[in-house]
Amino acid sequence: MKHILVPTDFSSCAGNALNFAVQLSKIIPAEISVFHSFEIKGSLYSDYLGVNKEFNNSQLYEAQEKLRVLKDNVKKKDGIDVDIFVSEYELHKTIFGAIEDKHIDLIIMGTLGAGNIKEIFMGSRTAKVIGDVNIPVIAIPKQYTWKKPEKLLFATNRFEEDTSILNFLFEFSDLLMAKVEVAVYTDEVHDKAITALEHTKKMPEYENMLRDKYYDNTLVSKQLYGKDFQDTLEDYINENEIDLLMMATYRKGFWERIYHPSLTKKMSYHTHIPLIAFPVKERE
């Protein structure tokens, strides 16, 4: 990870995301780009009168000034230089453009959860980015306070062997000097009884494979049973003091997204610890 992108609307939620990026860059040296995005509004008539032009210029100047203050504060407090820019395009277009133009490796965004209408909207923006981009995204909850991650949990509903996911998991944990835990979820309601038996039988074999391949004798593996994925996972996170959650996102077709929404997106609304969403090209 050489270049981190952080969107900001200058809220405390976005500030948490930026602070996570800054603290992370002290452990894993990386360039940080911070941007504010807003879409220029206008109509032919109002533009002719100069009304919108003046208003838009005022907005642009205000955003630039806020970013300068933010940049100065980060430098003064943490000694880190951040790159700043304002975009006149909407969030998604700006992110995709930055990924290509600035060679972004990681996106860090704040998420407000799902407590009210505003929070659902803000949370959905992060969830949409998670589902659309082809690089990892870290979602930072509103109430989160930075803590150096000591335990990283990879949660999945399969015995994942995709090397792109596993390599990232273990390389990232090595850089953080964090312990790795892997949890495979079995749905008590929807999975067949034979599935639970197969998971139980395969778990030790899977753990040994991961330990041998990634030379990690401290690895812990766990089979999770539950009727609700989110509740089961949150209980495990709380009971085992997990600092960082990682999940894979899989590309799906339209109807699959409607009837089987992404568990990773769901967790981005509810988790109270940072969530790393890692994109996978293959279909689920």
C-alpha positions in Angstrom: 0.0 0.0 0.0 1.7 3.1 -1.3 -1.2 5.5 -1.7 -4.3 5.9 0.4 -7.4 7.9 -0.6 -9.6 9.5 2.0 -12.9 11.3 1.0 -14.0 14.0 3.5 -17.1 16.1 4.1 -15.4 17.7 7.1 -17.6 15.8 9.6 -16.3 14.1 12.7 -17.0 10.8 11.0 -14.7 11.7 8.1 -12.2 13.0 10.6 -12.0 9.5 12.2 -11.3 8.0 8.8 -8.5 10.5 8.1 -7.0 9.9 11.5 -7.0 6.2 10.9 -5.2 6.8 7.6 -2.6 9.0 9.3 -1.9 6.6 12.1 -1.8 3.7 9.7 0.8 5.6 7.6 3.1 5.8 10.6 3.2 2.0 10.7 2.9 1.3 6.9 4.5 4.3 5.2 2.1 5.5 2.5 1.1 8.8 0.7 -2.3 10.1 1.7 -4.6 12.1 -0.6 -7.6 13.8 1.0 -10.4 15.2 -1.2 -13.8 16.9 -0.9 -16.3 16.2 -3.6 -19.4 18.2 -4.6 -21.3 18.4 -7.8 -21.6 21.8 -9.4 -25.3 22.7 -9.8 -26.7 25.2 -12.2 -29.1 26.0 -15.0 -28.7 28.0 -18.2 -30.9 30.9 -16.9 -29.3 31.2 -13.5 -25.8 30.8 -14.9 -26.6 33.6 -17.4 -27.5 35.9 -14.4 -24.3 34.8 -12.7 -26.1 33.7 -9.6 -24.9 30.0 -9.5 -21.4 30.9 -10.7 -20.9 33.2 -7.7 -22.4 30.6 -5.3 -20.3 27.7 -6.8 -17.1 29.8 -6.6 -17.9 30.5 -3.0 -18.4 26.8 -2.2 -15.2 25.9 -4.0 -13.2 28.5 -2.1 -14.7 27.4 1.2 -13.8 23.8 0.5 -10.3 24.6 -0.5 -9.8 26.6 2.7 -11.1 23.8 4.9 -8.8 21.4 3.2 -5.8 23.7 3.8 -6.7 24.0 7.5 -7.1 20.2 7.7 -3.7 19.7 6.0 -2.0 22.1 8.4 -3.6 20.5 11.4 -2.4 17.0 10.4 1.1 18.3 9.7 1.2 20.1 13.1 -0.2 17.3 15.1 1.3 14.2 13.4 4.1 15.5 11.3 2.5 13.9 8.2 2.1 15.7 4.8 -1.1 15.0 3.0 -2.1 15.8 -0.5 -5.4 17.7 -0.8 -7.8 18.4 -3.7 -11.4 19.5 -4.4 -13.4 17.8 -7.0 -16.4 19.3 -8.9 -17.6 15.8 -9.7 -19.8 13.4 -7.6 -18.1 11.1 -5.2 -18.0 7.9 -7.3 -16.6 9.5 -10.4 -14.0 11.3 -8.3 -12.9 8.0 -6.6 -12.7 6.1 -9.8 -10.7 8.9 -11.4 -8.3 9.1 -8.5 -7.7 5.4 -8.4 -6.5 5.6 -12.0 -4.8 8.9 -12.0 -3.1 8.7 -8.6 -2.6 5.0 -8.5 -4.6 4.5 -5.3 -4.1 1.2 -3.4 -6.5 1.7 -0.5 -9.6 3.8 0.3 -10.4 4.7 3.9 -13.9 6.1 4.5 -16.1 7.0 7.5 -19.5 5.3 7.9 -22.3 6.4 10.2 -24.1 3.1 10.6 -27.9 2.8 10.2 -29.5 4.7 13.1 -31.6 7.1 11.1 -32.4 8.3 7.6 -29.3 10.5 7.3 -27.1 7.7 8.7 -28.6 5.2 6.3 -27.8 7.5 3.4 -24.2 8.2 4.5 -23.6 4.6 5.3 -24.9 3.6 1.9 -22.3 5.8 0.2 -19.5 3.8 1.8 -21.3 0.5 1.1 -21.7 1.4 -2.5 -18.0 2.2 -2.9 -17.2 -1.1 -1.2 -19.3 -2.9 -3.8 -18.0 -1.0 -6.9 -14.3 -0.5 -6.6 -11.6 -3.1 -7.3 -9.2 -2.1 -4.5 -9.6 -2.6 -0.7 -11.8 -0.2 1.3 -11.6 0.3 5.0 -14.8 1.5 6.6 -14.3 3.5 9.9 -17.3 3.7 12.3 -18.4 7.1 13.6 -17.7 6.4 17.2 -14.4 4.6 16.6 -11.2 5.8 18.4 -7.8 4.9 16.9 -6.1 1.9 18.5 -3.2 0.0 17.0 -4.8 -3.3 15.8 -3.6 -6.3 17.7 -6.1 -8.8 16.4 -7.3 -9.1 12.8 -10.3 -11.3 12.1 -11.1 -12.6 8.6 -14.7 -13.7 8.5 -16.1 -15.8 5.7 -18.8 -18.4 5.0 -16.4 -20.6 3.0 -13.0 -22.1 3.3 -11.3 -19.4 1.3 -8.3 -20.4 -0.7 -8.0 -17.4 -3.0 -4.4 -16.4 -2.8 -5.1 -12.7 -3.5 -7.3 -12.6 -0.3 -5.0 -14.7 1.9 -1.8 -13.0 0.8 -3.3 -9.6 1.6 -4.6 -10.8 5.0 -1.3 -12.2 6.2 0.9 -9.5 4.6 -1.3 -6.7 6.2 -1.3 -8.4 9.6 2.5 -8.9 9.4 3.0 -5.2 8.8 0.7 -4.4 11.7 2.3 -7.1 13.8 -1.2 -8.3 14.5 -2.5 -11.8 15.3 -4.8 -13.4 12.7 -8.0 -15.2 13.4 -10.2 -16.9 10.8 -13.9 -17.5 11.3 -16.0 -19.7 9.0 -19.7 -19.0 9.5 -22.4 -21.7 9.3 -26.0 -20.6 9.1 -28.2 -22.7 11.4 -31.3 -21.8 9.5 -30.4 -22.0 5.8 -27.4 -24.3 5.7 -28.0 -28.0 5.5 -27.1 -30.2 8.5 -24.4 -31.9 6.4 -22.8 -28.5 5.8 -22.2 -28.0 9.5 -20.6 -31.5 9.7 -18.4 -30.8 6.7 -17.3 -27.5 8.2 -16.5 -29.2 11.6 -14.5 -31.9 9.8 -12.6 -29.5 7.5 -11.7 -26.8 10.1 -8.5 -28.4 11.5 -7.3 -29.2 8.0 -7.9 -25.6 6.9 -6.1 -24.2 9.9 -3.1 -26.4 9.3 -3.0 -25.4 5.7 -3.0 -21.7 6.5 -0.3 -22.1 9.2 2.0 -24.1 6.9 1.5 -21.8 3.9 1.9 -18.5 5.8 4.2 -19.7 8.6 1.9 -18.4 11.3 1.8 -20.6 14.4 -0.3 -18.1 16.3 -3.2 -18.4 13.9 -6.6 -19.1 15.5 -9.5 -20.6 13.5 -13.1 -20.8 14.6 -16.3 -22.2 13.2 -19.2 -19.9 14.0 -22.8 -21.1 14.3 -25.8 -18.8 14.3 -29.2 -17.8 13.0 -28.0 -14.3 12.1 -24.6 -13.5 10.6 -24.3 -10.0 11.9 -25.3 -10.8 15.5 -23.1 -13.9 15.6 -20.1 -12.1 14.2 -20.6 -9.1 16.5 -20.8 -11.4 19.6 -17.6 -13.0 18.6 -15.9 -9.7 18.0 -16.9 -8.4 21.4 -16.0 -11.6 23.3 -12.6 -11.9 21.7 -11.6 -8.2 21.6 -11.1 -8.1 17.8 -9.6 -4.8 16.6 -10.0 -5.1 12.8 -12.5 -7.1 10.7 -11.8 -8.2 7.2 -14.3 -9.7 4.7 -14.2 -10.4 1.0 -16.7 -8.8 -1.5 -17.8 -10.9 -4.5 -19.1 -9.6 -7.8 -22.8 -10.5 -8.3 -25.4 -10.1 -10.9 -28.4 -7.8 -10.5 -30.9 -10.3 -9.2 -28.3 -11.9 -6.9 -27.7 -8.4 -5.4 -31.5 -8.0 -4.9 -32.2 -11.4 -3.3 -28.8 -12.1 -1.7 -27.3 -8.7 -0.6 -23.6 -8.6 0.3 -22.8 -9.6 3.9 -19.8 -7.3 3.7 -22.0 -4.3 2.8 -24.4 -5.2 5.7 -21.5 -5.3 8.2 -20.3 -1.9 7.0 -23.5 -0.5 8.4 -23.3 -2.2 11.8 -19.7 -2.9 12.8 -18.2 -0.8 15.6 -14.7 -1.7 14.6 -12.9 -0.9 11.3 -13.9 -3.2 8.4 -11.6 -4.0 5.5 -13.6 -5.0 2.4 -11.4 -6.9 0.0 -12.8 -7.2 -3.6 -12.8 -10.5 -5.4 -13.3 -10.8 -9.2 -14.9 -14.2 -9.2 -18.7 -14.6 -8.7 -20.0 -15.9 -5.4 
